[in-house]
Each structure stands twice: as structure tokens, then as C-alpha cells.
């Protein structure tokens, strides 16, 4: 698997940072995030494998993610600083 770009990760993590309820899921839409479908899938898989979200689902409708975990908040902070 290829490593996603920094901008792709920031786009997904920033969108997920707006989810505050631990039971809610945000459907990731590649057009709303300004990503290609492949870039979205690549970055979402990369971030979920690293435990950046409290919850996530992947199905025929695409990716949905929950609130950021501590790892996700730390990753977003490190990506936006550098």
C-alpha cells in the first residue's frame, strides 16, 4: 500500500475532528473533501490502521469515521505543525 499524502490525511482528520459525539459517524465523501476516490480510500485505510478514530465502518457506501482518538488528535497536531 502506498503512503497517502500529508494533505489527504489532514483533510480526513480535520473533517473527523468536528465529530464530538462518540456514537456519531461521519460519512467521508471524496468530493466534499476535495480528494480523488483512490486518495480517500488510501488515506482512510492508512489512518484507521493507525488507530486514529474511535469508530469506523467500511462498506459498499464507503468509509464512515467517528470522533478522533487520542492518536488521531496527536497525528493531526503533528501534521499541521510541520
GIKA-V758281 format. One record per pair of residues at least 24 apart in sequence whose ideal C-beta (glycine too) atoms are under 7 Angstrom apart, sorted by the first residue. I is the first residue (numbers start at 1). J is the second residue. Records with the same first field share a line. If there is no record, write none. Layout:
I: J / J
//
This chain:
1: 42 / 45
2: 42
3: 46
4: 39 / 42 / 43 / 46
6: 79
8: 35 / 39 / 43
9: 43 / 47 / 79
10: 79 / 80
11: 35
12: 43 / 44 / 47
13: 47 / 52 / 68 / 72 / 75 / 76
14: 76
16: 53 / 65 / 67 / 68 / 72
17: 68 / 76
19: 66 / 67
20: 67
22: 54 / 66 / 67
24: 66
25: 55 / 57 / 64 / 65 / 66
26: 64 / 65
27: 62 / 64
28: 62 / 63 / 64 / 65
//
